């Protein structure tokens, strides 16, 4: 019986996966810290609509205040009485789904 040596190389961290990470930390429903934010779509004192690496995110409530978005880290803080968090699919995924439904 021969001993066969199989060399494996450990997988390199996927840069795309790391770039696509998104986290949301909600503290006592008064402070939300989100990472992986690409841009602020809109906001007022009742809701903030954001674009994350993984799709849309809306954080709503009362007295919503949005701090400055760091484009280097993708981190954003939201203050106020947070009543809800809602995610939506990324635009291209939604478009593919509609294309499949109609064709």
C-alpha positions in Angstrom: 0.0 0.0 0.0 1.4 3.4 -1.0 1.1 6.5 1.1 -0.2 9.2 -1.1 0.4 12.7 -0.1 -2.3 15.2 -1.0 -1.3 18.8 -0.7 -4.1 21.2 -0.1 -3.8 24.9 0.1 -6.0 26.7 2.6 -8.6 28.8 0.9 -7.8 32.5 0.7 -10.3 34.7 2.3 -12.7 35.8 -0.3 -12.3 39.5 -0.8 -15.7 39.8 -2.3 -17.3 38.1 0.7 -15.5 40.4 3.1 -16.6 43.4 1.1 -20.2 42.2 1.1 -20.4 41.9 4.9 -23.2 43.8 6.7 -23.8 43.9 10.4 -26.5 45.6 12.4 -26.3 46.2 16.2 -29.3 47.6 17.9 -28.8 48.8 21.5 -31.9 49.3 23.7 -33.9 50.4 20.6 -32.2 53.8 20.8 -29.0 53.3 18.9 -28.3 51.3 15.7 -24.8 50.8 14.4 -24.7 49.4 10.9 -21.7 48.4 8.8 -21.5 47.5 5.1 -23.5 50.7 4.3 -22.9 51.9 0.7 -25.0 55.0 0.8 -27.9 56.8 2.5 -30.8 56.8 0.1 -33.0 59.2 2.2 -33.9 60.0 5.8 -36.2 62.1 7.9 -37.2 62.1 11.6 -39.4 58.9 11.0 -37.1 56.6 8.9 -33.7 56.2 7.3 -33.5 54.3 4.0 -30.0 52.8 3.3 -28.3 50.8 0.7 -26.1 48.0 2.1 -23.7 45.6 0.5 -26.6 43.1 0.6 -29.6 45.1 -0.3 -31.9 47.8 1.1 -32.3 48.5 4.7 -34.9 50.8 6.3 -34.8 51.7 10.0 -37.8 53.6 11.3 -39.2 55.0 14.4 -39.5 58.5 16.1 -36.9 61.2 16.3 -34.5 59.4 13.9 -31.2 61.1 13.6 -28.5 59.8 11.2 -24.8 60.4 11.9 -22.2 60.8 9.2 -21.5 57.8 7.0 -17.9 56.7 6.9 -17.2 55.7 3.3 -13.9 54.1 4.4 -15.5 51.7 6.9 -19.1 51.8 5.7 -20.2 52.4 9.3 -23.3 54.5 10.2 -25.0 55.3 13.5 -28.7 56.0 13.9 -30.2 57.5 17.0 -33.8 57.8 18.1 -36.7 55.6 19.2 -36.3 52.6 16.8 -39.5 50.8 16.1 -38.7 48.7 13.1 -36.0 47.4 10.8 -36.9 46.2 7.3 -34.6 44.6 4.6 -35.2 44.4 0.9 -33.4 42.4 -1.7 -30.6 44.0 -3.8 -32.0 45.6 -7.0 -30.3 43.1 -9.4 -31.8 40.1 -7.5 -35.3 41.7 -7.7 -34.9 42.4 -11.4 -33.9 38.8 -12.0 -36.9 37.6 -10.1 -39.2 39.8 -12.1 -37.6 38.7 -15.3 -38.2 35.0 -14.4 -41.8 35.7 -13.5 -42.6 37.4 -16.8 -40.6 35.2 -19.2 
